[in-house]
Amino acid sequence: MRAQGRLADLTTVPAADHVCWVYDDDASFDAAVRDFIEAGLARGDRLLCVGERVIDSLRGQHALLRDVESLLAEGALETLTVAQAYDATGHFCPERQLEFYGTATRRALADGYRGLRVVADVSPLADQPALLSDLLRWEHLADEYIAHGSGFSAMCAYRGELGTDFLGEAASAHPVVHAPDGLPSFRLFFDDGRLAVAGSVDTFSAALMSRALAGCPVTGPRTRLDLRRVEFLDVAACRVLALWAADLRERSVDVEIHGAPHLVRRMWQLLDLSDIAPVSFVEESA
């Protein structure tokens, strides 16, 4: 089971493999970069730092304990600007980005590393409204790739000034999140061949979950939705799930819901949601 949850610092979740870090404070961000990178060094990963702000962190107050120049010379550490790693000119493509990181990960494995660990401040991409939907779709593609044991792990950093609507959606695509309280109320990520929901979804966040589900890469003939980590789902959330399942059914994809709380199954029955989406409920212990 993948590490997941909200956190103050990365020392509490050392095995985190896909982190969203929303930052306003430079010192805490530098420390997070250090902790995530040092966990990668200890694991035997090649390191890739993307974005000028992340590169600055390498030599800041909370810099790596090992010499940066030596890591660069050894090939254990690489740095790229956002423009070098991503096409930030309006032609950003999630599938091409997956190919880029997939190639870099396979190269790291071929060179004897256990994987590729990336820290990327993608705030410059999020500053471009035309790229937001593709950027969010990329986060879901990246999470699925990470969850499949590819050897790729990432910390995605966003400036706190980008706005709560976008940040809530971006953060919800990560199993591990550092963000202001209440942002996001839920997380949607891949784990053990399933799409997992953690946290709470109510009337106020149901629309956000609908957009998040729509952006997830789901293929047939069956997808499994894991609700074991759910704290609360209300009627609006259940309707979102039913409409999502109905849309998948039209694409010949059946939905199994694993570990649904009793209240969710009861609401599904009382609201006749099976008429919208005839899903299969699978009993499963937490």
Secondary structure, 3 states (H helix, E strand, C coil): CCCCEECCCHHHCCCCCEEEEEECCHHHHHHHHHHHHHHHHHHCCEEEEECHHHHHHCCCCCCCCCCHHHHHHHCCEEEECHHHHCCCCCCCCHHHHHHHHHHHHHHHHHCCCCCEEEEEECHHHHCCHHHHHHHHHHHHHHHHHHHCCCCEEEEEEEEHHHCHHHHHHHHCCCCEEECCCCCCCEEEEEECCEEEEEEEECCCCHHHHHHHHHCCCCCCCEEEEEEEEEEEECHHHHHHHHHHHHHHHHCCCEEEEECCCHHHHHHHHHCCHHHCCCCEEECCCC
